[in-house]
Structures are given as structure tokens and as C-alpha cells.
Amino acid sequence: MMLSHLVRRVVAPSASGILRRQLATPASASAAGSGLMNLNFNLPQETLYDSTPVSSVVVPGAMGEYEVTADHVPIVAELKAGLLTIKHADGGDEKYFVPGGFSLTHEGSTTDIVCPEAVKIDDLDPAAVTANYEAAKSKANAAAAGSADAAEAMIEVEVNRAMGSALGLSLA
């Protein structure tokens, strides 16, 4: 039922008799008036945010980074490895590295973020990320082309590169 709300398109006649498409309905009066949205941020082992009011969320979408705010049009997006930023009403930001996942924005100013894991940026060690990146590159170079080992090593390279980017490191 939830998915049907996200992909449903309502066709209604306009005043001139021409059909128009509506992709979203107005948000609830309480969400629209506050300028805040509700965030649900879940991992398999815990819930980080449960209907928590926030100003916005910057999402590392697979097709590009985007920001979700109150009254955002409903959207479903796959997440890539990258930096997820939660902007609070008091002006503070909370930043997490996520290895992927999904974001579902519903009408009514609610967004669900689901990830296999998330780590606060402050908890990442830049030296460890750099060392793991170099080890993954060596592993990828040593693996037979087209092998499962090569594929796994390339995933490690890309995830560590994304972590380094989130930390402001230039890994090449």
C-alpha cells in the first residue's frame, strides 16, 4: 500500500478541461506550517531516528546527491556509498557514512532511510580508511581478471574511496 502511494499518479481535469498530472498532494498542516519533515532512519539492528522532526536530509542517491525538505515530492531512490547529512532545526548537522540502501519520501513530509549500516563520520579513522584503500587496490591488482576475488576487491576499493571522499581525503 505504501509503494502504491509513491508511484500513484492522480489525473484530474483542470479548469480548462485539459488533464493535468499531480505528483504529490499537499503535506499535512502541521508539517507544512513548521517547515520540518519527519525522518525515520533504520538499520537492521537499530532505529537511529523514529519520526524525528528535522530540517532536511542530504541523500547520496545512486543517480546523484539530493536534499529532501518538508513538502518534498514523493520519491524512491537507491543510495550509493557516501555521506548522508541530517540537518537539524537548531542548525546543527549530523553526518553518517552509508554503504548504500534506500530512501523513500512519502507525501506528508516523511522520509524513510534504510541502510545495512551507518557510521558517524567522526567515528571513522582517516589513517585506517587510507590503509584499507591501499590494501584493497593491491588485492584488486593481484586478483585474476573477471574473478570473484577481483569483483570483491573492486567493491572494497570503491567503498573505501567513498569513505575517504566523505572524510575529505583524496584517494587515487
Secondary structure, DSSP 8 states (H G I E B T S, - for coil): -HHHHHH--EEEE-TTS-EEEE------HHHHHHT-EEEEEE-SS-EEEEEEEESEEEEEETTEEEEEETT---EEEEE-SEEEEEE-TTS-EEEEEE--EEEEEETTTEEEEE-S--EEGGG--HHHHHHHHHHHHHHHHHS-TTSHHHHHHHHHHHHHHHHHHHHT----
